[in-house]
C-alpha cells in the first residue's frame, strides 16, 4: 500500500465533496469533482508541493464540474470522464448548470470506458460505469488502497437521486447491486455528498440494496 492521503473539500451551494488523492512517494495528486472553489484547490496543491496529474469526474452535474475549466487551465491537468457522459458535460440544460444561472460546458480530454484501468499519480484506478444517477456516471476504485470514489451513485445508507436528465432509478439500484456490491466489505466509500462509509456498512444497512 502506498503512502497516500485523501483530502476533502466541501464546495459549492449544495456542499459537494471534492477529493484530492495524493501520493506521498511521488508528490503527485488527482482531483475528483472540483464543483467549485478551484482557487482553493489549487492553493492546497501548491502548499503541499503536489503536482496535479488529472481531474477525474464521476458525472457531469453542475455541482461537480463548475470549477473544472479554471482548475484545468491553471494547473494544466487533463480532464477524465466516462465516454457516455460526454454529451451531458457539454449541455447546460442536461447538467443543470443553466438552472442555477451558471451555464457550464466541459470537454473531457480523456474519455474512459467501463472496467478500464488507468494509472495516474502512481495509483492504479479501475473505472466502474454505474448508470442511474446519470447515464454516464462512474465510480473510481483504487484496488491497492481499498478506496472507492462513488460520486452521487452511493451515499451512506442512501443512493443518488434519479429524477434528473438521463437518470433511471431501477438502473441505479442495479448498478450498485451488480457492480459495487462485488467489492470487499472493507472498501472505504467516499461519496459526492455527506459522510464516508464502507461497502460492508451499505451491504448491511442500506435499504435500497437489500
Kinemage of the C-alpha trace (Angstrom):
@kinemage 1
@onewidth
@group {chain A} dominant
@subgroup {mainchain}
@vectorlist {calphas} color= white
{ca unk a 1} P 0.000 0.000 0.000
{ca unk a 2} L 1.302 3.393 -0.978
{ca unk a 3} L 1.797 6.427 1.222
{ca unk a 4} L -1.351 8.333 0.310
{ca unk a 5} L -3.685 10.979 1.643
{ca unk a 6} L -7.281 11.785 0.754
{ca unk a 7} L -8.209 15.416 1.377
{ca unk a 8} L -11.871 16.505 1.256
{ca unk a 9} L -13.070 19.943 0.197
{ca unk a 10} L -16.746 20.754 0.596
{ca unk a 11} L -17.553 23.112 -2.256
{ca unk a 12} L -20.455 24.944 -3.852
{ca unk a 13} L -24.074 25.648 -2.968
{ca unk a 14} L -25.081 22.015 -2.372
{ca unk a 15} L -21.972 21.056 -0.373
{ca unk a 16} L -20.314 18.752 -2.864
{ca unk a 17} L -17.350 16.642 -1.798
{ca unk a 18} L -14.290 17.361 -3.917
{ca unk a 19} L -11.426 14.980 -3.168
{ca unk a 20} L -7.700 15.338 -3.667
{ca unk a 21} L -5.911 11.982 -3.617
{ca unk a 22} L -2.186 12.498 -3.189
{ca unk a 23} L 0.748 10.107 -3.378
{ca unk a 24} L 3.291 10.834 -0.654
{ca unk a 25} L 6.010 8.964 -2.524
{ca unk a 26} L 5.721 10.697 -5.884
{ca unk a 27} L 4.351 14.074 -4.758
{ca unk a 28} L 1.583 13.768 -7.346
{ca unk a 29} L -2.177 14.124 -6.948
{ca unk a 30} L -5.558 13.561 -8.575
{ca unk a 31} L -8.569 15.842 -8.122
{ca unk a 32} L -12.087 14.394 -8.157
{ca unk a 33} L -15.144 16.526 -8.975
{ca unk a 34} L -13.976 20.131 -8.469
{ca unk a 35} L -17.501 21.538 -8.383
{ca unk a 36} L -16.409 24.994 -7.230
{ca unk a 37} L -13.605 26.924 -5.490
{ca unk a 38} L -10.836 25.986 -7.952
{ca unk a 39} L -8.548 28.621 -6.429
{ca unk a 40} L -8.726 26.951 -3.018
{ca unk a 41} L -7.953 23.542 -4.512
{ca unk a 42} L -5.026 24.932 -6.483
{ca unk a 43} L -3.725 26.669 -3.364
{ca unk a 44} L -3.772 23.348 -1.492
{ca unk a 45} L -1.776 21.666 -4.275
{ca unk a 46} L 0.822 24.440 -4.121
{ca unk a 47} L 1.033 24.470 -0.309
{ca unk a 48} L 1.626 20.718 -0.257
{ca unk a 49} L 4.021 20.833 -3.221
{ca unk a 50} L 1.814 18.467 -5.178
{ca unk a 51} L 1.806 18.079 -8.942
{ca unk a 52} L -1.713 17.559 -10.246
{ca unk a 53} L -1.870 14.711 -12.750
{ca unk a 54} L -5.556 14.679 -13.640
{ca unk a 55} L -9.113 15.777 -12.883
{ca unk a 56} L -11.477 12.810 -12.702
{ca unk a 57} L -15.232 13.375 -12.946
{ca unk a 58} L -17.749 10.926 -11.533
{ca unk a 59} L -20.508 12.586 -13.566
{ca unk a 60} L -21.415 15.866 -15.196
{ca unk a 61} L -23.877 17.647 -12.919
{ca unk a 62} L -23.134 21.326 -12.320
{ca unk a 63} L -22.193 20.900 -8.675
{ca unk a 64} L -19.370 18.553 -9.692
{ca unk a 65} L -17.984 20.495 -12.663
{ca unk a 66} L -18.242 24.274 -12.154
{ca unk a 67} L -14.589 24.549 -11.112
{ca unk a 68} L -13.193 22.216 -13.761
{ca unk a 69} L -12.240 24.643 -16.527
{ca unk a 70} L -10.429 27.117 -14.310
{ca unk a 71} L -8.557 24.430 -12.394
{ca unk a 72} L -7.592 22.561 -15.559
{ca unk a 73} L -6.311 25.727 -17.215
{ca unk a 74} L -4.287 26.899 -14.225
{ca unk a 75} L -2.729 23.514 -13.422
{ca unk a 76} L -2.519 22.042 -16.959
{ca unk a 77} L -4.270 18.894 -15.740
{ca unk a 78} L -6.222 16.758 -18.198
{ca unk a 79} L -9.895 16.079 -17.532
{ca unk a 80} L -11.140 12.476 -17.453
{ca unk a 81} L -14.755 11.280 -17.654
{ca unk a 82} L -16.688 8.266 -18.844
{ca unk a 83} L -17.293 8.397 -22.589
{ca unk a 84} L -21.061 8.067 -22.116
{ca unk a 85} L -21.134 11.306 -20.092
{ca unk a 86} L -19.641 13.489 -22.843
{ca unk a 87} L -22.979 14.855 -24.067
{ca unk a 88} L -24.241 15.782 -20.592
{ca unk a 89} L -20.967 17.544 -19.779
{ca unk a 90} L -21.436 19.730 -22.858
{ca unk a 91} L -25.097 20.607 -22.329
{ca unk a 92} L -26.009 23.244 -19.687
{ca unk a 93} L -29.624 22.056 -19.736
{ca unk a 94} L -28.755 18.414 -19.136
{ca unk a 95} L -26.106 19.141 -16.496
{ca unk a 96} L -28.428 21.637 -14.735
{ca unk a 97} L -25.890 24.471 -14.762
{ca unk a 98} L -28.369 26.618 -16.700
{ca unk a 99} L -30.863 26.092 -13.889
{ca unk a 100} L -28.516 27.767 -11.391
{ca unk a 101} L -27.675 30.560 -13.877
{ca unk a 102} L -24.058 29.424 -14.310
{ca unk a 103} L -24.167 27.704 -17.711
{ca unk a 104} L -21.194 25.406 -17.983
{ca unk a 105} L -19.734 23.215 -20.714
{ca unk a 106} L -16.867 20.833 -20.038
{ca unk a 107} L -14.958 18.844 -22.638
{ca unk a 108} L -13.113 15.835 -21.270
{ca unk a 109} L -9.601 15.357 -22.631
{ca unk a 110} L -9.723 11.623 -21.958
{ca unk a 111} L -12.884 9.552 -22.384
{ca unk a 112} L -12.906 6.389 -20.295
{ca unk a 113} L -14.584 3.016 -20.751
{ca unk a 114} L -16.250 0.748 -18.225
{ca unk a 115} L -13.761 -1.523 -16.391
{ca unk a 116} L -10.797 0.304 -17.912
{ca unk a 117} L -7.771 0.535 -15.620
{ca unk a 118} L -5.667 3.669 -15.711
{ca unk a 119} L -2.554 4.737 -13.831
{ca unk a 120} L -2.370 8.288 -12.511
{ca unk a 121} L -0.133 9.803 -9.833
{ca unk a 122} L 1.278 6.328 -9.232
{ca unk a 123} L -2.150 4.846 -8.452
{ca unk a 124} L -3.969 2.098 -10.309
{ca unk a 125} L -7.611 3.084 -10.773
{ca unk a 126} L -10.441 0.944 -12.108
{ca unk a 127} L -13.286 2.760 -13.863
{ca unk a 128} L -16.723 1.374 -12.997
{ca unk a 129} L -19.666 2.590 -15.079
{ca unk a 130} L -22.624 2.979 -12.710
{ca unk a 131} L -25.528 4.438 -14.701
{ca unk a 132} L -28.642 5.566 -12.890
{ca unk a 133} L -27.894 8.945 -11.322
{ca unk a 134} L -26.825 9.939 -14.825
{ca unk a 135} L -26.423 7.773 -17.876
{ca unk a 136} L -22.645 8.120 -17.902
{ca unk a 137} L -21.923 8.156 -14.180
{ca unk a 138} L -18.816 6.380 -12.946
{ca unk a 139} L -17.140 5.320 -9.727
{ca unk a 140} L -13.374 5.077 -9.334
{ca unk a 141} L -11.926 2.116 -7.449
{ca unk a 142} L -8.398 2.003 -6.041
{ca unk a 143} L -7.815 -1.750 -5.522
{ca unk a 144} L -4.475 -1.418 -3.728
{ca unk a 145} L -5.715 1.274 -1.335
{ca unk a 146} L -9.207 -0.183 -0.855
{ca unk a 147} L -10.956 3.093 -1.707
{ca unk a 148} L -13.981 3.835 -3.887
{ca unk a 149} L -14.882 7.344 -5.048
{ca unk a 150} L -18.607 6.853 -5.601
{ca unk a 151} L -19.864 10.253 -6.771
{ca unk a 152} L -23.633 10.502 -6.436
{ca unk a 153} L -24.222 6.797 -7.039
{ca unk a 154} L -23.886 5.541 -3.461
{ca unk a 155} L -24.146 7.515 -0.217
{ca unk a 156} L -24.079 6.471 3.430
{ca unk a 157} L -27.302 4.461 3.832
{ca unk a 158} L -28.714 6.200 0.748
{ca unk a 159} L -28.416 6.275 -3.038
{ca unk a 160} L -28.366 9.113 -5.531
{ca unk a 161} L -31.441 10.737 -6.994
{ca unk a 162} L -32.593 9.584 -10.400
{ca unk a 163} L -35.136 12.242 -11.412
{ca unk a 164} L -32.769 14.458 -13.410
{ca unk a 165} L -31.975 14.125 -17.145
{ca unk a 166} L -30.526 10.700 -18.113
{ca unk a 167} L -31.302 9.324 -14.628
{ca unk a 168} L -33.024 5.974 -14.040
{ca unk a 169} L -33.860 4.654 -10.583
{ca unk a 170} L -34.019 0.954 -11.455
{ca unk a 171} L -30.743 1.228 -13.318
{ca unk a 172} L -29.117 2.955 -10.346
{ca unk a 173} L -30.058 0.198 -7.901
{ca unk a 174} L -28.931 -2.428 -10.403
{ca unk a 175} L -25.565 -0.662 -10.840
{ca unk a 176} L -24.966 -0.700 -7.091
{ca unk a 177} L -26.065 -4.301 -6.579
{ca unk a 178} L -24.312 -5.801 -9.593
{ca unk a 179} L -21.117 -3.757 -9.622
{ca unk a 180} L -20.336 -2.058 -6.305
{ca unk a 181} L -21.553 -4.865 -4.057
{ca unk a 182} L -18.985 -7.143 -5.682
{ca unk a 183} L -16.293 -5.226 -3.790
{ca unk a 184} L -14.999 -6.321 -0.390
{ca unk a 185} L -16.724 -5.222 2.826
{ca unk a 186} L -13.687 -3.243 3.982
{ca unk a 187} L -13.557 -0.976 0.906
{ca unk a 188} L -13.976 2.618 2.077
{ca unk a 189} L -16.551 4.615 0.118
{ca unk a 190} L -16.197 8.369 -0.400
{ca unk a 191} L -19.409 9.810 -1.864
{ca unk a 192} L -20.222 13.034 -3.669
{ca unk a 193} L -22.074 14.424 -0.652
{ca unk a 194} L -22.088 13.626 3.039
{ca unk a 195} L -20.019 11.312 5.200
{ca unk a 196} L -17.864 8.403 4.070
{ca unk a 197} L -18.981 4.826 4.545
{ca unk a 198} L -17.908 1.312 3.549
{ca unk a 199} L -19.192 -1.400 1.252
{ca unk a 200} L -19.841 -3.650 4.251
{ca unk a 201} L -21.854 -0.974 6.052
{ca unk a 202} L -24.001 -0.361 2.991
{ca unk a 203} L -24.491 -4.056 2.396
{ca unk a 204} L -25.953 -4.322 5.892
{ca unk a 205} L -27.740 -1.000 6.409
{ca unk a 206} L -28.694 0.430 3.019
{ca unk a 207} L -32.378 -0.376 2.500
{ca unk a 208} L -32.123 0.129 -1.261
{ca unk a 209} L -29.664 -2.721 -1.651
{ca unk a 210} L -31.198 -5.495 0.469
